[in-house]
Amino acid sequence: MFIELSAGRRRAVRWLFLAAGVLPCALLAAVAWWWHSAGHVAALEREASAHLGVPVSIGRVEHPRPGVLRLSSVGVGGATGVVVPEIEVEIAAAEVRLRLPRIEFSSTAARAAADIVADWLRTPERFPKSWVVDVESLAWVLDDDARVETAGGWHVECVAANGERAVRLRAEPASADEIRVRCRGGACEVEAVVERPLPASVVAAVVAGVFDRPVALGQRAVVHGRLEASCGERGWAGRCSGGIEHCDLSAAIAGVRPLFEGDVRLDVAALEFFAGRLTQGDLRISSEAGAVAQEVLESLVSRLGCRPGPAYRSLAGDGMRRFDDLSCRMTIDARGLEIGPLPSAGAGLISFQGLNMIESPTGPMPAARLAWLFAPADRPSVPATPVSAWLISLLPEHGPRADGF
């Protein structure tokens, strides 16, 4: 009797040891193996790709603490996308938190990020949770692979409440630089304050989808300013101000023909638009040195009504004309386009060694004539090129007749 009871106890102890010790260890070992296996990485890649709607690759997966994934060498968007060295992911019941110690942001990465944010705003069924992203250090990568380091990073919040979805981007450390986007149904509102200049190539990549065409301003161009805009059934409406420095006009009109050399500064005192068209604008353009094609000077006279100055033509018949001062102010509204010199420039719009090459027109003209500048001299004025056709779609519809002032 004593022997049978002892044997039963021994069996019970063995099973208890297996249940309480060996089996949990085996399960933990299996989990640890799975977490570090290629199958686990592949499963995370499939889940992330389906969630974001773009191919995602992961080099390595770690589990530094419960509920947190550390992903290394993360590629988003395939061969033409962006690679992030490291991301920490923490997923809660209603929120996803991402922490990126560092990222190098190119125009391609900006376009991919803008697409993901747009999907988050438009498709709540795919993105039911809020997102919080902290980028500790960021460098802008220009299209020629040059890198521009920034003083900090960005904090991004994607939140939903009361049928409205919103995204807020705030520069870190705390500053006035902030971008907000709010969407409800088919309506969308955007507010932006950018005091620390951003590379124009990155900004252009983000807004290319809005304008439905590429926008190029040159490798060194930077953008700053303020924007308030909303989009409804009739298209975009709003106002903006700011400036573009080191703008390369030859890049802006690439594909037409080489017309300009040198950096230009564009200051936007005020720009208002409604239903996708410009309604009022006050812009100042200036450059200290460069070259302009003679045919541009001729187009300014024949198509914009500018007046030739004493240095309108060179005695040697040069095709490219050097200048040491370009300064003009353009105002655009429903009445038309007016062009004049800046107060500090005298009567000339473009001059060289104190002699005016081009002087301002005597009165306003149709705003559409601004698009005529981008039409070759041997072709009909509008819409002879994609640039001119695009400008026509944006400029005010009304104004003085196209056949006179």
C-alpha positions in Angstrom: 0.0 0.0 0.0 2.8 2.4 0.9 4.8 1.5 -2.2 1.8 2.1 -4.6 1.1 5.5 -3.0 4.8 6.5 -3.3 4.9 5.5 -7.0 1.7 7.6 -7.7 3.2 10.5 -6.0 6.4 10.2 -8.0 4.4 10.1 -11.2 2.4 13.2 -10.2 5.6 15.1 -9.3 7.1 14.2 -12.7 4.0 15.4 -14.6 4.0 18.6 -12.4 7.7 19.2 -13.2 7.0 18.7 -16.9 3.9 21.1 -16.8 5.5 23.8 -14.7 9.1 23.7 -15.8 10.0 21.8 -19.0 7.0 22.7 -21.1 7.2 26.5 -20.5 10.9 26.4 -21.2 10.2 24.5 -24.4 7.5 26.9 -25.4 9.8 29.9 -24.6 12.5 28.3 -26.7 10.0 27.8 -29.5 8.9 31.4 -29.3 12.5 32.6 -29.2 13.3 30.5 -32.2 10.3 31.8 -34.1 11.0 35.4 -33.2 14.5 35.0 -34.7 13.5 32.9 -37.7 13.2 33.8 -41.3 9.5 32.8 -41.1 8.8 35.4 -38.4 10.5 38.1 -40.5 8.6 37.1 -43.6 5.3 37.2 -41.7 6.1 40.7 -40.5 7.0 41.8 -44.0 3.7 40.4 -45.4 1.7 42.1 -42.6 3.4 45.5 -43.0 3.2 45.3 -46.9 -0.6 44.6 -46.7 -1.1 47.4 -44.1 0.9 50.1 -45.9 0.0 49.0 -49.5 3.7 49.1 -50.6 6.4 46.4 -50.5 8.2 46.2 -47.2 11.5 44.4 -46.5 13.0 43.8 -43.0 16.7 42.9 -42.5 16.4 41.9 -38.8 13.9 41.7 -36.0 14.6 42.1 -32.2 12.3 42.1 -29.2 14.0 44.5 -26.7 11.1 44.5 -24.3 7.5 43.2 -24.1 5.3 44.6 -26.8 8.1 46.3 -28.7 9.8 45.3 -32.0 13.1 46.7 -33.1 13.4 46.4 -36.9 16.7 47.0 -38.7 17.3 47.8 -42.4 13.7 48.4 -43.2 13.0 49.0 -46.9 9.6 50.7 -47.8 8.4 51.0 -51.4 10.7 48.4 -53.1 13.7 49.3 -55.3 12.6 52.9 -55.7 11.6 53.5 -52.1 13.5 54.4 -48.9 15.6 52.3 -46.5 15.3 53.2 -42.7 18.3 51.9 -40.6 16.2 51.2 -37.5 12.6 51.5 -36.3 11.1 50.7 -32.9 7.5 49.7 -33.1 5.1 49.5 -30.2 1.5 48.5 -30.9 -1.3 49.1 -28.3 -5.0 48.6 -28.5 -5.7 51.9 -30.3 -2.3 53.3 -31.2 0.9 52.5 -33.1 4.1 54.2 -32.0 7.2 54.4 -34.1 10.6 55.7 -33.1 13.3 56.4 -35.7 16.7 57.3 -34.3 17.7 58.7 -37.7 16.4 58.9 -41.2 17.8 60.3 -44.5 14.9 61.9 -46.3 15.0 62.2 -50.1 12.4 63.5 -52.5 11.5 59.8 -53.2 11.1 59.2 -49.5 9.0 62.3 -49.2 6.7 61.2 -52.0 6.3 57.7 -50.4 5.6 59.2 -47.0 3.0 61.6 -48.5 1.3 58.7 -50.2 1.1 56.7 -46.9 -0.3 59.8 -45.0 -2.8 60.4 -47.8 -4.0 56.8 -47.5 -4.2 57.1 -43.7 -6.5 60.1 -44.1 -8.7 58.6 -46.9 -9.0 55.0 -45.9 -9.8 54.6 -42.2 -10.7 51.0 -42.7 -7.1 50.2 -43.5 -5.7 52.4 -40.7 -8.1 52.1 -37.7 -5.5 53.0 -35.1 -3.8 56.3 -34.4 -0.1 56.7 -35.3 2.6 58.5 -33.4 6.0 58.8 -35.1 9.1 60.4 -33.5 12.1 61.0 -35.7 15.1 62.0 -33.5 17.6 63.0 -36.3 16.9 63.8 -39.9 19.1 64.7 -43.0 17.7 65.9 -46.3 19.1 64.0 -49.3 19.1 66.1 -52.5 18.6 64.7 -56.0 22.4 64.8 -56.6 23.0 62.8 -53.3 24.2 65.7 -51.4 23.1 65.7 -47.7 21.9 68.6 -45.6 21.8 67.9 -41.9 19.0 69.4 -39.8 19.2 70.7 -36.2 16.7 68.1 -34.9 13.9 65.8 -36.0 10.1 65.7 -36.4 7.2 64.6 -34.2 4.2 63.3 -36.2 0.7 62.5 -35.0 -2.0 60.8 -37.0 -5.3 60.9 -34.9 -9.0 60.3 -35.5 -11.9 61.7 -33.5 -15.6 62.5 -34.1 -15.5 61.4 -37.8 -12.4 63.6 -38.5 -8.9 62.4 -39.3 -6.0 64.7 -38.8 -2.2 64.7 -39.2 0.2 67.1 -37.4 3.9 67.4 -38.1 6.0 69.5 -35.6 9.7 70.2 -36.0 11.8 69.2 -32.9 13.1 70.7 -30.8 9.9 72.7 -30.3 9.6 75.6 -32.8 7.0 77.4 -34.8 7.4 75.0 -37.8 4.3 72.9 -38.0 2.1 71.4 -40.6 -1.5 70.3 -40.0 -3.9 68.4 -42.3 -7.6 67.8 -41.3 -10.0 65.7 -43.4 -13.7 65.0 -42.9 -15.6 63.3 -45.7 -14.4 64.7 -49.0 -13.2 68.0 -47.5 -9.6 68.7 -46.4 -7.9 71.6 -44.7 -4.1 72.4 -44.6 -2.2 74.8 -42.4 1.6 75.1 -42.6 4.2 77.3 -41.0 7.8 76.7 -42.3 10.3 79.2 -41.0 13.4 76.9 -41.2 13.9 76.5 -45.0 13.1 73.1 -46.5 14.7 71.7 -49.7 12.5 72.6 -52.6 13.0 69.2 -54.3 11.5 67.5 -51.2 8.5 70.0 -51.0 8.0 69.6 -54.8 7.8 65.8 -54.5 5.1 66.1 -51.9 2.9 68.7 -53.9 3.5 67.1 -57.3 0.3 65.1 -56.8 -1.7 68.3 -56.1 -0.5 70.0 -59.3 -0.6 66.8 -61.3 2.9 67.6 -62.8 6.5 67.5 -61.7 7.8 70.8 -60.2 11.6 71.4 -60.4 13.3 74.4 -58.9 17.0 73.3 -58.8 19.2 71.4 -56.4 20.0 74.4 -54.1 16.5 75.9 -53.9 14.9 76.1 -50.5 11.4 77.0 -49.5 9.9 78.8 -46.5 6.5 80.5 -45.7 2.9 80.1 -44.5 0.0 78.3 -46.1 -3.7 78.1 -45.3 -5.8 76.1 -47.8 -8.9 73.9 -48.1 -10.1 71.5 -50.7 -13.8 70.9 -51.5 -16.0 70.1 -54.4 -14.7 73.1 -56.4 -11.0 72.3 -55.8 -8.4 74.1 -53.7 -8.8 77.6 -52.1 -6.7 79.5 -49.7 -3.7 81.9 -49.4 0.0 81.7 -48.9 3.1 83.8 -48.5 6.8 83.1 -48.2 9.8 82.7 -50.5 12.0 80.5 -52.6 15.8 81.1 -52.5 18.4 79.9 -55.0 15.8 79.0 -57.5 17.2 77.8 -60.8 14.8 79.0 -63.6 16.5 76.7 -66.1 15.5 73.7 -64.0 11.9 75.1 -63.6 11.4 75.2 -67.4 13.5 72.1 -68.3 12.4 70.4 -71.4 11.6 73.7 -73.2 15.1 74.9 -74.0 18.0 76.5 -72.1 17.0 80.1 -71.4 18.5 81.2 -68.2 21.6 80.9 -66.0 21.9 81.9 -62.4 20.1 81.8 -59.0 16.8 83.7 -58.6 15.0 84.7 -55.4 11.2 84.6 -55.4 9.4 86.5 -52.7 5.7 85.9 -52.4 4.1 88.8 -50.5 0.6 87.3 -51.0 -0.9 84.6 -53.2 -4.6 83.8 -53.1 -6.4 81.0 -55.1 -9.9 79.7 -55.4 -11.4 76.7 -57.2 -7.9 75.6 -58.3 -7.1 78.9 -59.9 -4.9 81.9 -58.9 -7.1 84.9 -58.0 -4.6 87.4 -56.7 -0.8 87.4 -56.5 2.0 89.8 -55.5 5.4 88.4 -56.3 8.9 89.9 -56.4 11.7 88.3 -58.5 15.4 89.2 -58.1 18.8 88.0 -59.1 22.2 89.6 -58.7 24.0 88.0 -61.6 23.4 85.6 -64.4 22.7 85.2 -68.1 19.4 85.3 -70.1 18.8 84.2 -73.7 18.3 87.0 -76.2 15.1 85.2 -77.3 13.7 85.6 -73.8 14.3 89.4 -74.0 12.5 89.4 -77.4 9.6 87.4 -75.9 9.3 89.8 -73.0 8.9 92.6 -75.6 6.6 90.8 -78.1 4.5 88.8 -75.7 4.5 90.7 -72.4 4.6 94.2 -73.7 7.9 95.1 -72.1 10.0 97.9 -73.6 13.5 97.5 -74.9 16.2 99.4 -73.2 19.5 100.8 -74.4 21.2 97.5 -73.9 18.4 95.4 -75.5 20.8 93.9 -78.1 24.5 93.3 -77.9 26.8 94.6 -80.7 28.3 91.1 -81.1 24.8 89.5 -81.5 25.3 87.2 -78.4 22.7 84.5 -77.9 23.1 84.5 -74.1 23.3 88.0 -72.5 25.0 88.6 -69.1 23.2 90.7 -66.6 24.1 92.0 -63.1 20.7 93.0 -61.9 17.2 91.4 -62.4 14.4 92.8 -60.3 10.7 93.0 -61.0 7.4 92.9 -59.2 4.4 91.1 -60.7 0.8 91.6 -59.5 -1.9 89.3 -60.9 -5.6 89.4 -60.4 -8.9 89.3 -62.4 -8.0 92.5 -64.1 -4.8 91.0 -65.5 -1.0 91.1 -65.1 1.1 94.1 -64.2 4.9 94.1 -64.3 7.1 96.8 -62.8 10.5 97.3 -61.3 11.3 97.0 -57.6 11.6 100.4 -55.9 15.4 100.0 -55.7 15.9 99.1 -59.3 15.0 102.3 -61.2 13.1 101.8 -64.4 14.8 98.6 -65.5 13.7 95.0 -65.1 17.0 93.5 -66.3 20.2 95.5 -66.6 23.9 95.2 -67.1 26.6 97.7 -66.0 24.0 100.3 -65.4 22.2 100.0 -68.8 18.7 98.7 -69.0 18.1 95.7 -71.2 14.4 95.5 -70.6 12.0 98.1 -69.1 8.5 97.6 -67.7 5.3 97.6 -69.9 3.2 100.7 -70.0 0.1 99.0 -68.6 -1.6 95.8 -67.6 -2.1 92.8 -69.9 -4.0 89.5 -69.8 -2.5 87.1 -67.3 -2.5 84.4 -69.9 0.3 86.1 -71.6 2.6 84.9 -68.8 2.2 81.4 -70.3 3.1 82.6 -73.7 6.7 83.0 -72.6 7.1 79.2 -72.5 6.0 78.7 -76.1 8.8 78.6 -78.8 8.9 81.5 -81.2 8.1 79.3 -84.2 5.0 77.6 -82.6 1.5 78.9 -81.6 1.6 80.7 -78.4 -0.7 78.6 -76.2 -0.7 75.8 -75.3 2.6 75.0 -77.1 4.3 73.3 -74.2 3.2 71.4 -71.1 4.5 74.3 -69.0 2.3 76.8 -70.8 -0.7 74.6 -70.7 -0.3 74.0 -67.0 0.0 77.8 -66.3 -3.1 78.5 -68.3 -5.0 76.1 -66.1 -3.9 78.0 -63.0 -4.0 81.7 -64.0 -7.1 83.9 -63.6 -9.7 83.3 -66.2 -10.7 87.0 -66.6 -8.8 90.1 -67.5 -8.0 92.4 -70.5 -8.5 90.9 -73.9 -5.6 88.8 -75.2 -5.3 90.9 -78.4 -4.4 94.1 -76.6 -3.8 96.0 -73.4 
